[in-house]
Amino acid sequence: MEEKTFQDRMRELRESTGLNRKEFCEQFDIPYRTVTEWELGHRNAPPYVFRFLEYYIRMQELMKEKGVVGNIRREEITNGENE
């Protein structure tokens, strides 16, 4: 079995969220060009970045399944709204 490339794994991860590239970039505060470069295979994110995104997305899915409401956004943390 052939191992998937980073670009394939990244595209599949984004598509699993149901977000288009622009929405994904806005959700995670990642520059659009960066994600485009990752998905085209021109650049790779550090492995820990991919693992973090994968973990965060999975946790959001589990929270939805359990009926837990909440999606902490960067603005909420920086503005102190999540206290």
C-alpha positions as a Markdown table, in Angstrom:
| # | Residue | x | y | z |
|---|---|---|---|---|
| 1 | Met | 0.0 | 0.0 | 0.0 |
| 2 | Glu | 1.4 | 3.4 | -1.0 |
| 3 | Glu | 1.8 | 6.0 | 1.7 |
| 4 | Lys | -0.1 | 9.2 | 1.1 |
| 5 | Thr | 1.8 | 12.4 | 0.4 |
| 6 | Phe | 1.6 | 15.4 | 2.7 |
| 7 | Gln | -0.4 | 17.3 | 0.1 |
| 8 | Asp | -3.0 | 14.5 | -0.1 |
| 9 | Arg | -3.3 | 14.2 | 3.6 |
| 10 | Met | -3.7 | 18.0 | 4.0 |
| 11 | Arg | -6.3 | 18.2 | 1.3 |
| 12 | Glu | -8.2 | 15.3 | 2.8 |
| 13 | Leu | -8.1 | 16.9 | 6.3 |
| 14 | Arg | -9.4 | 20.2 | 5.0 |
| 15 | Glu | -12.1 | 18.5 | 3.0 |
| 16 | Ser | -13.2 | 16.5 | 6.0 |
| 17 | Thr | -14.2 | 19.7 | 7.7 |
| 18 | Gly | -16.6 | 20.6 | 4.8 |
| 19 | Leu | -14.8 | 23.9 | 4.4 |
| 20 | Asn | -13.4 | 25.3 | 1.2 |
| 21 | Arg | -9.8 | 26.5 | 1.2 |
| 22 | Lys | -10.7 | 30.1 | 2.0 |
| 23 | Glu | -13.0 | 29.2 | 4.9 |
| 24 | Phe | -10.4 | 26.7 | 6.3 |
| 25 | Cys | -7.8 | 29.4 | 6.2 |
| 26 | Glu | -10.0 | 31.9 | 8.0 |
| 27 | Gln | -11.1 | 29.3 | 10.6 |
| 28 | Phe | -7.5 | 28.4 | 11.5 |
| 29 | Asp | -5.9 | 31.8 | 10.8 |
| 30 | Ile | -3.5 | 30.3 | 8.2 |
| 31 | Pro | -2.6 | 32.4 | 5.2 |
| 32 | Tyr | -4.4 | 31.3 | 2.0 |
| 33 | Arg | -1.2 | 31.0 | 0.1 |
| 34 | Thr | 0.3 | 28.8 | 2.7 |
| 35 | Val | -2.5 | 26.2 | 2.5 |
| 36 | Thr | -2.5 | 26.4 | -1.3 |
| 37 | Glu | 1.3 | 25.7 | -1.3 |
| 38 | Trp | 0.7 | 22.7 | 1.1 |
| 39 | Glu | -2.1 | 21.3 | -1.1 |
| 40 | Leu | -0.1 | 21.7 | -4.3 |
| 41 | Gly | 2.9 | 20.0 | -2.8 |
| 42 | His | 5.2 | 23.0 | -3.1 |
| 43 | Arg | 5.7 | 23.2 | 0.7 |
| 44 | Asn | 5.1 | 21.0 | 3.7 |
| 45 | Ala | 4.0 | 22.1 | 7.1 |
| 46 | Pro | 6.0 | 20.9 | 10.0 |
| 47 | Pro | 4.6 | 17.5 | 11.2 |
| 48 | Tyr | 3.5 | 19.0 | 14.5 |
| 49 | Val | 1.3 | 21.6 | 12.7 |
| 50 | Phe | -0.5 | 18.9 | 10.8 |
| 51 | Arg | -0.9 | 16.8 | 13.9 |
| 52 | Phe | -2.3 | 19.8 | 15.8 |
| 53 | Leu | -4.8 | 20.5 | 13.1 |
| 54 | Glu | -5.8 | 16.9 | 12.9 |
| 55 | Tyr | -6.3 | 16.7 | 16.6 |
| 56 | Tyr | -8.3 | 20.0 | 16.8 |
| 57 | Ile | -10.6 | 19.0 | 14.0 |
| 58 | Arg | -11.2 | 15.6 | 15.6 |
| 59 | Met | -12.0 | 17.1 | 19.0 |
| 60 | Gln | -14.5 | 19.5 | 17.3 |
| 61 | Glu | -16.2 | 16.5 | 15.7 |
| 62 | Leu | -16.4 | 14.6 | 19.0 |
| 63 | Met | -17.8 | 17.7 | 20.8 |
| 64 | Lys | -20.5 | 18.0 | 18.1 |
| 65 | Glu | -21.3 | 14.3 | 18.5 |
| 66 | Lys | -21.7 | 14.7 | 22.2 |
| 67 | Gly | -23.8 | 17.9 | 21.9 |
| 68 | Val | -21.1 | 20.1 | 23.5 |
| 69 | Val | -21.4 | 23.6 | 22.1 |
| 70 | Gly | -18.3 | 25.6 | 21.7 |
| 71 | Asn | -15.7 | 26.5 | 19.1 |
| 72 | Ile | -13.1 | 28.6 | 20.8 |
| 73 | Arg | -11.9 | 31.2 | 18.3 |
| 74 | Arg | -8.6 | 33.0 | 18.5 |
| 75 | Glu | -10.4 | 36.3 | 18.9 |
| 76 | Glu | -12.2 | 35.0 | 22.0 |
| 77 | Ile | -8.9 | 34.0 | 23.6 |
| 78 | Thr | -7.1 | 37.2 | 22.8 |
| 79 | Asn | -10.0 | 39.4 | 23.9 |
| 80 | Gly | -10.5 | 37.5 | 27.2 |
| 81 | Glu | -14.0 | 36.5 | 26.3 |
| 82 | Asn | -13.4 | 32.8 | 27.2 |
| 83 | Glu | -13.0 | 33.4 | 30.9 |
